[in-house]
Amino acid sequence: MSGLCGWIGQGAGVAENQAQLTSMAQPLSRFDGAPLALECGRSSAVAIAAAAASTLTATIDGLQVALWGNAYAADPVLAAQAAAEGLGKALAAAFRRDADSVCAKLGGSFALCIIDEDNGEALLAIDRMGVHPLSFQRVGEALLFASSADALIRHRLASADIDPQALYNFAYFHMIPSPRSVYQGHERLLPGEMLRYSKGRLTRTTYWRMHFDPQPTRSFGELKEEFRDVLKSSVLETAGNAKVGAFLSGGTDSSTVSGILTAVGGKPAGTYSIGFAAEGYDETGYARIAQRHFGTAHHEYYVTPDDVVTAIPQIAAVFDQPFGNASAVPAFYCSRMARADGITRMLGGDGGDELFGGNERYSKQHVFALYEQVPALLRKALLEPAVFHFPGGQHLNVVRKARSYIEQASVPMPARLETYNLLGRYGPTQVFTDAFLAGANVNDPLASLTAAYGHQEAASLINRMLALDLKVTLADNDLPKVVKACELAGMEVAFPFLTDSMVRFSAQLTDKQKLNGTKLRYFFKEALRDFLPEDIINKQKHGFGLPFGVWLTSEPQLKQLAIDSLHDLKKRRIIRGEFIDTLVNQHLQEHAGYHGTMVWVLMMMEQWFKQREVTRD
């Protein structure tokens, strides 16, 4: 991957620092061969491995400045100085004036490091949406940091011990939510967060969070016109000067990006889709509808079970944390197909759901929230006794549904979002060994979810869920999935829905313009009704879902890889052997699609361990 790495507060001379820094940076360019730029001092160092167009490294006025990504000066004063003297000098001067205000003056996607070695000061930060990650560890007086944990653990002082709590949270969420890392002592910056280092002391500060500012007086026509303008400018901004293509799943977001890219480019955009020869999983029909409608230069690839077998160890290797979103596989093959065509940057539609209200759970939670509007006395004294004590109610479908509704509606947010959590359904004590659970808190996943839910200022339910999903669904899950899949294919990726102008625009929409009753993306769809095909506006959300569970029952090579991986996982004494046996021999036969998810998650845990062992060897 591309990225940056370094440290402050520790060193053994410039030559030794250069050798250590080069070693740390090696994982950052192992897949794409990105060139390396280094800045070393006596007790500090920073390196970036990235294409020159997305890199800034310099020593300016005694400061080591490193900026990775597609950032720009969003503040007028900073922009004027950057235009006159360069962004590096402008950032150095801003740091000298007021270090705490630097990040808020930057826009775009980035990871930033500024080191003042003489005064023992440093600033680390990542962008508002968390596109570019940054891990760190404090060791004594030293601060070590890197875009990848794989780079961080190569520093001789860094911890490489596995955190049991992180593995537990992985089994719960199918990824490890930040700020936790798979390695003990490591932490990750949150979206819109900066870290200040001062002579061994660390201070974390949120420099940006989503602020919803609904404007109910603005007319639909006015908002529609602005939205269309922002769409065009965002696609142009993220496309840059690269040879660009677009993911096209046939959903509203990818179709919108593909259509706008064709419109602003003045020629058919290169669009790329993945298909599956499995009933209920193939979305290429909708992608073709969008292709015909916009006239894109379209390309398709059908992922096979053999492709999945080949990709699994590669996918496990490219992620620096265990990662269980199976859609990384089709995203990789889609990116690889585009790379073979000479495309250097792909545009993804990620973020549209989390800004405009597109996830199915938003409408479901709206329905559950209606129960809260019923007076408590009426609920407790009349409704609930009638429903739960109805004679023979367990045999009546309408009564069973009423009981289920009340039970779920009575669970507070955000725990209600995890009512059907897979690990919760199995039971932690049935899945994990006693020895492993002794080092993990089974309540931590919901506690961390609750903390993230409370770490925002939204007043309404829909905006609280959107703010939560910007962190948990987007920054912790969907963005790493696409970024890492593209990295494996040697591809850059950018996200038009995550530009600062698009985020600002979405924040002014009212609750009803996002979720009108149970109608998702109400404004988005109405504003694009004369742009998108009607079939795509009305389709249900799907994306590049992988038919792993279905193929497990019919594809011997894939099933064998899964069984072998789970067999080897038993030896680590994390998961109970009897649970793995039951999962493979019983649960999969009962419902392969449902239980196949846990097979994938545990298989990817083992494959992640294996790939680290291969790398060390």
C-alpha positions as CSV (number, residue, x, y, z in Angstrom):
1,M,0.0,0.0,0.0
2,S,1.0,3.6,-0.1
3,G,1.3,5.5,3.2
4,L,3.5,7.1,5.7
5,C,5.5,5.9,8.8
6,G,8.0,7.2,11.3
7,W,8.6,8.2,14.9
8,I,9.7,10.9,17.3
9,G,11.5,10.6,20.6
10,Q,13.8,7.8,19.8
11,G,16.9,7.4,17.6
12,A,20.4,6.0,17.2
13,G,21.9,8.3,14.6
14,V,20.8,9.3,11.1
15,A,22.2,6.2,9.3
16,E,20.6,3.8,11.8
17,N,17.4,5.8,11.6
18,Q,17.4,5.6,7.8
19,A,17.8,1.8,8.0
20,Q,15.0,1.4,10.5
21,L,12.7,3.7,8.5
22,T,13.4,1.9,5.3
23,S,12.5,-1.4,7.0
24,M,9.2,0.1,8.4
25,A,8.3,1.5,5.0
26,Q,8.7,-1.9,3.1
27,P,5.1,-3.1,3.7
28,L,3.8,0.2,2.4
29,S,5.0,-0.5,-1.1
30,R,5.0,-4.3,-1.3
31,F,1.9,-4.5,-3.5
32,D,2.2,-1.4,-5.8
33,G,6.0,-0.7,-5.7
34,A,5.4,2.9,-4.7
35,P,8.6,5.1,-4.5
36,L,9.9,6.0,-1.1
37,A,10.7,9.5,0.3
38,L,12.5,9.8,3.6
39,E,13.2,12.7,6.1
40,C,15.5,11.7,9.0
41,G,16.7,13.6,12.1
42,R,18.6,12.6,15.2
43,S,15.6,11.4,17.2
44,S,12.8,11.5,14.6
45,A,12.0,10.2,11.1
46,V,9.2,10.1,8.6
47,A,8.8,8.3,5.3
48,I,6.1,8.2,2.6
49,A,5.7,5.4,0.0
50,A,3.4,6.8,-2.6
51,A,3.1,8.2,-6.1
52,A,4.7,11.6,-6.4
53,A,1.3,13.2,-7.2
54,S,-0.1,12.3,-3.8
55,T,3.1,12.9,-1.7
56,L,4.6,15.8,0.1
57,T,7.7,15.3,2.2
58,A,10.1,18.1,3.2
59,T,12.1,19.7,6.0
60,I,10.9,23.2,6.2
61,D,11.9,25.8,8.9
62,G,13.1,23.0,11.1
63,L,9.9,21.0,10.7
64,Q,9.6,17.6,9.1
65,V,6.3,17.8,7.0
66,A,4.8,14.7,5.5
67,L,1.4,14.7,3.7
68,W,0.0,11.6,1.9
69,G,-3.2,11.7,-0.1
70,N,-5.2,14.1,-2.1
71,A,-5.4,17.1,0.2
72,Y,-5.8,20.8,-0.5
73,A,-5.9,24.0,1.4
74,A,-9.5,24.6,2.4
75,D,-8.8,27.8,4.4
76,P,-8.4,31.0,2.3
77,V,-5.3,32.2,4.1
78,L,-3.7,28.8,3.9
79,A,-4.7,28.5,0.2
80,A,-3.2,31.9,-0.6
81,Q,0.1,31.0,1.0
82,A,0.1,27.5,-0.6
83,A,-0.4,29.1,-4.0
84,A,2.5,31.5,-3.4
85,E,5.0,29.2,-1.6
86,G,3.7,25.6,-1.8
87,L,1.5,23.6,0.5
88,G,4.4,22.4,2.6
89,K,5.6,25.8,3.6
90,A,2.1,26.9,4.2
91,L,1.5,24.0,6.6
92,A,4.8,24.6,8.4
93,A,3.9,28.2,8.9
94,A,0.4,27.3,10.1
95,F,1.9,24.8,12.6
96,R,4.2,27.5,14.0
97,R,1.2,29.9,14.4
98,D,-1.3,27.5,15.9
99,A,-0.7,23.8,15.6
100,D,-4.2,22.9,16.9
101,S,-5.9,24.7,14.0
102,V,-3.9,23.2,11.1
103,C,-6.1,20.1,10.4
104,A,-9.3,22.1,10.1
105,K,-7.7,24.1,7.3
106,L,-7.1,21.1,5.2
107,G,-9.6,19.4,2.9
108,G,-9.7,16.2,0.9
109,S,-8.4,12.8,2.0
110,F,-5.1,12.6,3.7
111,A,-2.8,11.5,6.5
112,L,-0.6,14.2,7.9
113,C,2.5,14.3,10.0
114,I,4.4,17.4,11.2
115,I,7.4,16.9,13.5
116,D,9.3,19.6,15.4
117,E,12.3,17.6,16.6
118,D,14.0,20.5,18.3
119,N,11.0,21.2,20.6
120,G,9.9,17.6,21.0
121,E,6.5,18.2,19.3
122,A,4.6,16.4,16.7
123,L,1.1,16.4,15.0
124,L,-0.6,13.4,13.4
125,A,-4.0,13.5,11.8
126,I,-6.3,11.8,9.2
127,D,-9.1,13.2,7.0
128,R,-12.6,13.8,8.1
129,M,-14.0,10.6,6.5
130,G,-11.1,8.3,7.5
131,V,-10.1,7.3,4.0
132,H,-6.4,7.3,5.0
133,P,-5.8,5.4,8.3
134,L,-3.0,6.0,10.8
135,S,-1.9,3.7,13.6
136,F,0.4,4.6,16.5
137,Q,2.0,3.3,19.7
138,R,3.6,5.1,22.5
139,V,6.7,3.3,23.9
140,G,8.2,5.2,26.8
141,E,9.0,8.7,25.5
142,A,8.7,7.7,21.9
143,L,5.8,7.9,19.5
144,L,5.8,5.4,16.7
145,F,3.3,5.7,13.8
146,A,2.4,4.2,10.4
147,S,-0.5,4.0,7.9
148,S,-0.4,0.2,8.4
149,A,0.1,-1.9,11.5
150,D,2.3,-4.1,9.3
151,A,4.7,-1.2,9.0
152,L,4.4,-0.2,12.6
153,I,5.4,-3.6,14.0
154,R,8.6,-3.5,12.0
155,H,10.0,-0.9,14.4
156,R,12.2,-2.6,16.9
157,L,10.3,-1.0,19.8
158,A,6.8,-1.8,18.6
159,S,4.6,-4.5,20.1
160,A,3.6,-7.4,18.0
161,D,1.5,-9.1,20.7
162,I,-2.1,-9.9,19.6
163,D,-4.9,-8.3,21.6
164,P,-7.6,-10.9,22.5
165,Q,-10.2,-8.2,22.8
166,A,-9.6,-7.2,19.2
167,L,-10.1,-10.7,18.0
168,Y,-13.3,-11.0,19.9
169,N,-14.5,-7.7,18.4
170,F,-13.6,-9.0,15.0
171,A,-15.8,-12.1,15.5
172,Y,-18.6,-9.8,16.6
173,F,-18.4,-7.1,13.9
174,H,-16.4,-9.0,11.2
175,M,-13.8,-6.2,11.4
176,I,-12.0,-4.5,14.2
177,P,-13.5,-1.1,14.9
178,S,-11.1,1.8,15.5
179,P,-9.5,3.0,17.7
180,R,-8.6,-0.5,18.7
181,S,-6.0,-2.5,16.8
182,V,-5.3,-6.2,16.5
183,Y,-1.9,-5.5,18.3
184,Q,-1.7,-4.7,22.0
185,G,-0.6,-1.2,22.7
186,H,-1.5,0.0,19.2
187,E,-4.3,2.5,18.5
188,R,-5.8,4.0,15.4
189,L,-6.9,7.6,14.8
190,L,-10.6,8.1,14.3
191,P,-12.0,10.0,11.3
192,G,-11.5,13.7,11.8
193,E,-9.1,13.2,14.7
194,M,-5.6,14.5,15.4
195,L,-2.9,13.5,17.9
196,R,-0.5,15.9,19.5
197,Y,2.8,14.7,20.9
198,S,4.7,16.9,23.3
199,K,7.8,15.6,25.0
200,G,6.3,12.1,25.5
201,R,2.7,13.3,26.3
202,L,-0.1,12.5,23.9
203,T,-3.4,14.4,23.4
204,R,-6.2,13.2,21.1
205,T,-8.6,15.8,19.8
206,T,-11.5,15.7,17.4
207,Y,-10.9,18.5,15.0
208,W,-14.1,17.7,12.9
209,R,-17.3,15.8,13.4
210,M,-20.4,15.7,11.3
211,H,-22.7,18.7,12.0
212,F,-26.2,18.4,10.7
213,D,-27.7,21.8,9.8
214,P,-31.1,21.1,8.1
215,Q,-32.4,23.9,6.0
216,P,-36.2,23.3,5.7
217,T,-36.9,26.6,4.0
218,R,-34.9,25.8,0.8
219,S,-37.0,24.7,-2.1
220,F,-36.6,21.3,-3.8
221,G,-35.7,22.9,-7.1
222,E,-32.9,24.9,-5.5
223,L,-31.5,21.9,-3.6
224,K,-31.7,19.7,-6.7
225,E,-29.8,22.2,-8.8
226,E,-27.1,22.6,-6.1
227,F,-26.9,18.8,-5.7
228,R,-26.3,18.2,-9.4
229,D,-23.6,20.9,-9.4
230,V,-21.9,19.3,-6.4
231,L,-22.0,15.9,-8.0
232,K,-20.2,17.2,-11.1
233,S,-17.6,19.0,-9.1
234,S,-17.0,16.1,-6.8
235,V,-16.5,13.6,-9.7
236,L,-14.1,16.1,-11.4
237,E,-12.2,16.6,-8.1
238,T,-11.8,12.9,-7.3
239,A,-11.0,12.0,-10.9
240,G,-8.1,14.5,-11.1
241,N,-5.7,13.9,-13.9
242,A,-5.6,10.1,-13.6
243,K,-6.9,7.7,-16.2
244,V,-10.1,7.0,-14.4
245,G,-12.8,4.4,-14.4
246,A,-15.8,3.6,-12.1
247,F,-17.2,0.6,-10.2
248,L,-20.7,-0.1,-11.5
249,S,-22.8,-2.5,-9.5
250,G,-26.1,-1.2,-10.9
251,G,-27.0,0.5,-7.6
252,T,-28.0,4.2,-7.3
253,D,-24.6,5.4,-6.1
254,S,-22.3,3.6,-8.6
255,S,-24.8,4.4,-11.4
256,T,-24.8,8.0,-10.5
257,V,-21.0,8.2,-10.4
258,S,-20.8,6.4,-13.7
259,G,-23.3,8.7,-15.4
260,I,-21.8,11.9,-14.1
261,L,-18.3,10.7,-15.1
262,T,-19.5,10.1,-18.6
263,A,-21.2,13.6,-18.7
264,V,-18.3,15.6,-17.4
265,G,-15.7,13.6,-19.3
266,G,-17.3,14.2,-22.7
267,K,-16.8,10.5,-23.6
268,P,-18.0,7.1,-22.4
269,A,-16.6,6.4,-19.0
270,G,-14.9,3.1,-18.4
271,T,-17.2,1.1,-16.1
272,Y,-16.5,-2.2,-14.4
273,S,-18.9,-4.8,-12.9
274,I,-18.6,-8.2,-11.3
275,G,-21.1,-11.0,-11.8
276,F,-21.7,-14.4,-10.2
277,A,-23.2,-17.6,-11.7
278,A,-25.3,-17.9,-8.6
279,E,-29.0,-17.2,-8.3
280,G,-29.9,-14.1,-6.3
281,Y,-26.3,-12.7,-6.4
282,D,-25.8,-11.6,-9.9
283,E,-26.4,-7.8,-10.4
284,T,-25.0,-7.5,-13.8
285,G,-28.5,-7.0,-15.3
286,Y,-28.8,-3.7,-13.4
287,A,-25.3,-2.6,-14.4
288,R,-26.2,-3.2,-18.0
289,I,-29.3,-1.0,-17.6
290,A,-27.0,1.8,-16.4
291,Q,-24.5,1.1,-19.1
292,R,-27.1,1.4,-21.9
293,H,-28.7,4.5,-20.3
294,F,-25.5,6.4,-20.0
295,G,-23.5,4.9,-22.9
296,T,-20.5,3.9,-20.8
297,A,-17.7,1.7,-22.1
298,H,-18.6,-1.3,-19.9
299,H,-16.6,-4.3,-18.8
300,E,-17.7,-7.4,-16.9
301,Y,-16.0,-10.2,-15.1
302,Y,-17.7,-13.3,-13.6
303,V,-16.0,-14.4,-10.4
304,T,-15.7,-18.1,-10.1
305,P,-15.2,-20.3,-7.0
306,D,-11.7,-21.0,-8.2
307,D,-11.1,-17.2,-8.2
308,V,-12.2,-17.0,-4.6
309,V,-9.8,-19.8,-3.6
310,T,-6.9,-17.9,-5.3
311,A,-7.9,-14.6,-3.8
312,I,-8.4,-15.6,-0.1
313,P,-4.8,-15.7,1.0
314,Q,-4.0,-12.6,-1.0
315,I,-6.9,-10.7,0.6
316,A,-5.8,-11.8,4.0
317,A,-2.3,-10.6,3.3
318,V,-3.2,-7.1,2.1
319,F,-5.2,-6.2,5.3
320,D,-3.1,-5.2,8.3
321,Q,-6.0,-6.2,10.6
322,P,-8.2,-9.3,10.4
323,F,-11.0,-8.4,8.0
324,G,-14.2,-10.4,7.3
325,N,-16.1,-8.5,4.6
326,A,-16.3,-11.0,1.7
327,S,-17.1,-8.3,-0.8
328,A,-13.4,-7.5,-0.8
329,V,-12.9,-10.4,-3.2
330,P,-15.2,-9.1,-6.1
331,A,-13.9,-5.6,-5.5
332,F,-10.4,-6.9,-6.1
333,Y,-11.2,-8.7,-9.3
334,C,-13.1,-5.6,-10.5
335,S,-10.1,-3.4,-9.8
336,R,-7.7,-6.0,-11.4
337,M,-9.8,-6.0,-14.6
338,A,-9.7,-2.2,-14.8
339,R,-6.0,-2.2,-14.1
340,A,-5.4,-4.5,-17.0
341,D,-7.2,-1.9,-19.2
342,G,-4.7,0.8,-18.1
343,I,-7.0,2.5,-15.6
344,T,-5.0,4.0,-12.7
345,R,-7.8,5.3,-10.5
346,M,-11.3,3.9,-9.8
347,L,-14.2,5.9,-8.5
348,G,-16.4,4.2,-5.9
349,G,-19.9,5.1,-4.8
350,D,-19.2,4.5,-1.1
351,G,-20.7,7.0,1.3
352,G,-24.0,7.7,-0.5
353,D,-25.9,5.5,1.9
354,E,-24.4,7.1,5.0
355,L,-25.0,10.7,3.8
356,F,-28.4,10.4,2.2
357,G,-30.1,7.7,4.1
358,G,-29.9,4.5,2.0
359,N,-29.4,1.6,4.4
360,E,-32.3,-0.7,5.0
361,R,-31.8,-0.6,8.7
362,Y,-32.8,3.1,8.8
363,S,-36.4,2.4,7.8
364,K,-36.5,-0.6,10.1
365,Q,-35.4,1.4,13.1
366,H,-37.9,4.1,12.2
367,V,-40.6,1.5,12.5
368,F,-39.3,0.3,15.9
369,A,-39.0,3.9,17.1
370,L,-42.7,4.5,16.6
371,Y,-43.3,2.2,19.6
372,E,-41.4,4.7,21.8
373,Q,-44.1,7.3,20.9
374,V,-46.8,5.2,22.6
375,P,-47.3,6.4,26.2
376,A,-45.4,4.3,28.6
377,L,-48.5,3.6,30.8
378,L,-50.4,2.3,27.8
379,R,-47.5,0.1,26.7
380,K,-46.9,-1.4,30.1
381,A,-50.4,-1.6,31.4
382,L,-52.3,-2.7,28.3
383,L,-50.3,-3.6,25.2
384,E,-47.5,-5.7,26.5
385,P,-49.7,-7.8,29.0
386,A,-52.2,-8.4,26.2
387,V,-49.6,-9.5,23.7
388,F,-47.4,-11.6,25.9
389,H,-50.2,-13.2,27.9
390,F,-52.5,-13.9,25.0
391,P,-53.7,-17.5,25.4
392,G,-52.0,-19.8,22.8
393,G,-50.2,-16.7,21.4
394,Q,-47.1,-18.8,20.5
395,H,-49.2,-20.6,17.9
396,L,-50.6,-17.4,16.2
397,N,-48.4,-15.7,13.6
398,V,-49.8,-12.2,14.3
399,V,-49.1,-12.5,18.0
400,R,-45.6,-13.9,17.5
401,K,-44.8,-11.0,15.2
402,A,-46.2,-8.5,17.8
403,R,-44.1,-10.1,20.5
404,S,-41.0,-9.9,18.3
405,Y,-41.7,-6.3,17.4
406,I,-42.1,-5.2,21.1
407,E,-39.0,-7.1,22.2
408,Q,-36.9,-5.5,19.6
409,A,-38.4,-2.0,20.0
410,S,-37.8,-2.2,23.7
411,V,-34.0,-2.6,23.2
412,P,-32.3,0.8,23.4
413,M,-30.2,2.2,20.5
414,P,-27.7,1.4,19.3
415,A,-27.8,-2.2,20.8
416,R,-31.0,-2.7,18.9
417,L,-28.9,-2.7,15.7
418,E,-27.2,-5.9,16.8
419,T,-30.4,-7.8,17.7
420,Y,-29.5,-10.5,15.2
421,N,-25.7,-10.4,15.6
422,L,-24.4,-13.7,14.5
423,L,-21.9,-14.2,17.4
424,G,-24.7,-13.2,19.8
425,R,-27.0,-15.9,18.3
426,Y,-24.4,-18.6,18.8
427,G,-23.3,-17.4,22.2
428,P,-19.7,-16.4,23.1
429,T,-19.2,-19.3,25.5
430,Q,-20.2,-21.7,22.8
431,V,-17.8,-20.2,20.2
432,F,-14.6,-19.2,22.2
433,T,-12.5,-21.3,24.6
434,D,-12.6,-20.5,28.3
435,A,-8.9,-19.5,28.2
436,F,-9.5,-17.0,25.4
437,L,-12.5,-15.5,27.0
438,A,-10.6,-14.9,30.2
439,G,-8.7,-12.2,28.3
440,A,-11.7,-10.6,26.6
441,N,-14.7,-8.6,27.7
442,V,-17.8,-9.9,26.0
443,N,-19.6,-6.5,26.6
444,D,-16.9,-4.5,24.9
445,P,-18.4,-4.5,21.4
446,L,-21.7,-3.0,22.5
447,A,-19.9,-0.6,24.8
448,S,-17.7,0.6,22.0
449,L,-20.8,0.9,19.7
450,T,-22.6,2.9,22.4
451,A,-19.6,5.2,22.8
452,A,-19.4,5.9,19.1
453,Y,-23.2,6.5,19.0
454,G,-22.9,9.0,21.8
455,H,-19.9,10.7,20.2
456,Q,-21.9,13.0,18.0
457,E,-24.3,15.9,18.3
458,A,-27.2,14.7,16.1
459,A,-30.7,15.3,17.5
460,S,-32.8,12.9,15.4
461,L,-32.7,9.1,15.1
462,I,-31.9,9.1,11.4
463,N,-29.0,11.6,11.8
464,R,-27.7,9.7,14.9
465,M,-27.6,6.5,12.8
466,L,-26.0,8.3,9.8
467,A,-23.3,9.7,12.1
468,L,-22.7,6.3,13.6
469,D,-22.5,4.6,10.2
470,L,-20.0,7.2,8.9
471,K,-17.6,5.7,11.5
472,V,-18.6,2.0,11.9
473,T,-20.0,1.1,8.5
474,L,-17.9,3.4,6.3
475,A,-14.6,4.2,7.9
476,D,-14.2,0.9,9.7
477,N,-15.6,-1.4,7.0
478,D,-16.5,-0.3,3.5
479,L,-13.6,2.1,2.9
480,P,-10.9,-0.4,4.0
481,K,-12.6,-3.0,1.9
482,V,-12.4,-1.0,-1.3
483,V,-9.1,0.7,-0.6
484,K,-7.3,-2.5,0.2
485,A,-8.9,-4.5,-2.6
486,C,-7.7,-1.8,-5.0
487,E,-4.2,-1.7,-3.4
488,L,-3.9,-5.5,-4.0
489,A,-4.7,-4.8,-7.7
490,G,-2.2,-1.8,-7.9
491,M,-5.1,0.6,-8.2
492,E,-5.8,4.0,-6.7
493,V,-9.4,4.7,-5.6
494,A,-11.3,7.8,-4.8
495,F,-14.9,8.5,-3.5
496,P,-16.9,11.4,-5.0
497,F,-19.6,11.1,-2.3
498,L,-17.0,11.9,0.4
499,T,-15.7,15.2,-0.9
500,D,-16.0,18.0,1.6
501,S,-18.6,19.8,-0.6
502,M,-20.8,16.7,-0.8
503,V,-20.7,16.1,2.9
504,R,-21.6,19.8,3.6
505,F,-24.5,19.6,1.1
506,S,-25.9,16.4,2.7
507,A,-25.8,18.0,6.1
508,Q,-28.4,20.6,5.2
509,L,-31.1,18.1,4.2
510,T,-34.0,17.6,6.6
511,D,-34.7,14.2,8.2
512,K,-37.7,13.7,5.9
513,Q,-35.5,14.4,2.8
514,K,-33.4,11.4,3.9
515,L,-36.0,9.1,5.2
516,N,-39.6,9.9,4.3
517,G,-41.6,7.5,6.4
518,T,-39.9,4.3,5.3
519,K,-38.8,5.6,1.9
520,L,-35.0,5.6,1.8
521,R,-32.9,8.3,0.1
522,Y,-36.0,10.3,-0.6
523,F,-34.4,13.5,-1.8
524,F,-31.5,11.7,-3.6
525,K,-33.9,9.6,-5.7
526,E,-36.3,12.5,-6.5
527,A,-33.5,14.8,-7.4
528,L,-32.1,12.2,-9.8
529,R,-35.3,10.8,-11.1
530,D,-34.8,12.4,-14.5
531,F,-31.1,11.3,-14.6
532,L,-31.1,7.6,-13.4
533,P,-33.1,4.8,-15.0
534,E,-36.3,4.1,-13.2
535,D,-35.4,0.5,-12.7
536,I,-32.3,1.5,-10.7
537,I,-34.1,4.0,-8.6
538,N,-36.6,1.4,-7.6
539,K,-34.2,-1.6,-7.1
540,Q,-33.3,-3.0,-3.7
541,K,-29.8,-2.5,-2.5
542,H,-27.4,-5.4,-3.0
543,G,-23.9,-4.6,-4.2
544,F,-21.0,-7.0,-4.9
545,G,-22.2,-9.6,-2.4
546,L,-20.2,-12.9,-2.6
547,P,-22.2,-16.2,-2.8
548,F,-19.7,-17.9,-0.5
549,G,-22.2,-19.9,1.6
550,V,-23.9,-21.2,-1.6
551,W,-20.6,-22.2,-3.2
552,L,-19.4,-23.9,0.0
553,T,-21.9,-26.7,-0.5
554,S,-21.1,-27.3,-4.1
555,E,-17.5,-26.4,-4.8
556,P,-15.0,-29.0,-3.3
557,Q,-11.8,-26.9,-3.6
558,L,-13.4,-23.9,-1.8
559,K,-14.9,-26.1,0.9
560,Q,-11.6,-27.8,1.4
561,L,-9.8,-24.5,1.9
562,A,-12.4,-23.4,4.4
563,I,-12.3,-26.7,6.3
564,D,-8.5,-26.8,6.4
565,S,-8.3,-23.2,7.6
566,L,-10.8,-23.9,10.4
567,H,-8.9,-27.1,11.3
568,D,-5.7,-25.1,11.7
569,L,-7.6,-22.4,13.7
570,K,-8.4,-25.0,16.3
571,K,-4.7,-25.3,17.2
572,R,-4.6,-21.6,18.2
573,R,-7.1,-22.4,21.1
574,I,-9.2,-19.3,20.3
575,I,-12.3,-21.0,19.0
576,R,-13.7,-24.2,20.5
577,G,-13.0,-27.3,18.4
578,E,-16.5,-28.6,19.0
579,F,-18.0,-25.3,17.7
580,I,-16.0,-25.6,14.5
581,D,-17.1,-29.2,14.1
582,T,-20.7,-28.3,14.6
583,L,-20.5,-25.3,12.3
584,V,-19.1,-27.4,9.5
585,N,-20.9,-30.6,9.9
586,Q,-24.3,-29.4,11.0
587,H,-25.0,-25.7,10.7
588,L,-23.7,-25.5,7.1
589,Q,-26.0,-28.3,6.1
590,E,-29.0,-26.5,7.7
591,H,-28.5,-23.1,6.1
592,A,-25.3,-22.5,4.2
593,G,-26.0,-18.9,3.3
594,Y,-26.5,-17.9,7.0
595,H,-23.8,-20.0,8.7
596,G,-21.4,-19.5,5.8
597,T,-20.8,-16.0,7.1
598,M,-19.2,-17.3,10.3
599,V,-17.2,-19.8,8.3
600,W,-15.8,-16.9,6.2
601,V,-15.0,-14.8,9.3
602,L,-13.1,-17.6,11.1
603,M,-11.4,-18.7,7.9
604,M,-10.1,-15.1,7.3
605,M,-8.9,-14.9,10.9
606,E,-6.8,-18.0,10.3
607,Q,-5.6,-16.9,6.9
608,W,-4.6,-13.5,8.4
609,F,-2.5,-15.4,11.0
610,K,-1.0,-17.6,8.3
611,Q,0.0,-14.7,6.0
612,R,1.8,-12.9,8.9
613,E,3.7,-16.1,9.7
614,V,4.7,-16.5,6.0
615,T,5.9,-12.8,5.9
616,R,8.0,-13.3,9.0
617,D,9.5,-16.5,7.7
